Amino acid sequence: MNIGIIGAGTMGVGIAQVAATAGCKVVLFDANAPQIDKALTGLEKTLQKLAEKGKISQEKAAEIRNNIVKGEALQDLKDSNLVIEAIIENKDIKTKVFTELETYVSEDCIIGSNTSSISITSLGAELKKPERFIGIHFFNPAPLMPLVEVIPSLLTEKTLAEKIYNLMKDWGKTPVIAKDIPGFIVNRIARPYYGEALRIVEENIATPEQVDDAMKTVGNFKMGPFELMDLIGVDVNFAVTTTVYKDYFYDPKYKPSLLQQRMSEAKLHGRKTGKGFYDYSEDAVKPEAQKDDALYQQIFLRIISMLINEAVEAKRLGVANDEDIELAMQKGVNYPKGLLGWGKEIGYLKISETLQNLYNEYQEERYRQSPLLRKL
């Protein structure tokens, strides 16, 4: 297949690498031409390291690199069978690119967006042929993270989701099909992992390092919420939360954190700026968490109950089937277990009681239970 990629940032070049590894011919385009050269230089280094470690042969490294060519203009994507956009999370900018792209590509070319939070229906509706448009959401870093969310819009041609699902499998990915709702599967269900952790710290119940330690030791998560926000980018995480909150008509469940807003304003974005919830400067010493078993259990139960409630609500609303909900959280954000199964293991009654206690304490809609939770 001929694949076009718009955007030569981390995601764009990562998706290009995935497609090129699968034997596709890729044209990589970015409106900022020097960014393409920078991305391809970085890719060459990555492929060289993979070859040196014996992960791929030198021949395969050369083949992957040779499968990707630089696009000088958007028009260079005209022969693509599939174009995937991976640019800034801004609806107006994306829409402008898609409407121009449509004037160059063939009638049969599929147009996809890697958006993590913008409505696929709203993006596709601006096209002359909205039935060819679909969400194809990779996770960062695209070559390493197996999950791809495939999101048809209300206007997408009925068989297209299955075609893209099968293509992603051919590319060695783990695809899931999701409804076009804010945050899709992962970014919707995962919100409490960050939101409730921030709430706990804002209320001085625990420190960021205690919350992280609790989720890693009690919950067996690979990274705590604050470490993860620093890795993703505090500003990026805040932007996704804000989008989901707005797109759910300001549902209190998804209300952003004032602490996170202040961190974003202060440009304390995490690893990329050298400081976030933790200090990443060369001589910085990470603070030790003051261990407290009872507190750790309380933190874990509060956050996991919120997460399980979201997964149960996604099941109730048919956001995806049970298997895809479980797969998405394990393959997209590395959760140690699927949340529906985890709820069964802890006991749905205990989850329900935890949420009811939080609701009684705070009197906030944030802690309302999914109607399905009480029936499980």
Disulfide bonds with the S-S distance in Angstrom:
none
